[in-house]
Amino acid sequence: MTTGLFEKIAAIRREPEHIRMRYVVMCVSLSMLFIVGIWLLSVQESVSTAARDLPEAVDKGKDLTGEVPSLNNLFEQSVPLGSEEKKTMRGSEFFDQQVQGKSGSAPGEGMGAP
């Protein structure tokens, strides 16, 4: 068997290039069909599994609708971060406070003239 395979490969190597290209196309096509076949089998299995599990998932989803609050309710109940201060400040004041906290100096100090 092995000797026959090596002899066949040697015979193909002696063929003209267009004949060798036919062998290449045939081998690539067979390999592609094999891979696509395996892929289709795996897709079929995953689709059948999903279809089998779908009714159970729908039932679980229906059970959750009473427990899960709506996004509007969550937004209305939200509390801004840093609410312990209970102080409202403008954006520029907040920025200045953050810069001062990081550098330890007032904003604009230590900067060169524009």
Buried (B, 14 or more C-beta within 10 A) or exposed (E): EEEEEEEEEEEEEEEEEEEEEEEEEEEEEEEEEEEEEEEEEEEEEEEEEEEEEEEEEEEEEEEEEEEEEEEEEEEEEEEEEEEEEEEEEEEEEEEBEEBEEEEEEEBEEEEEEE
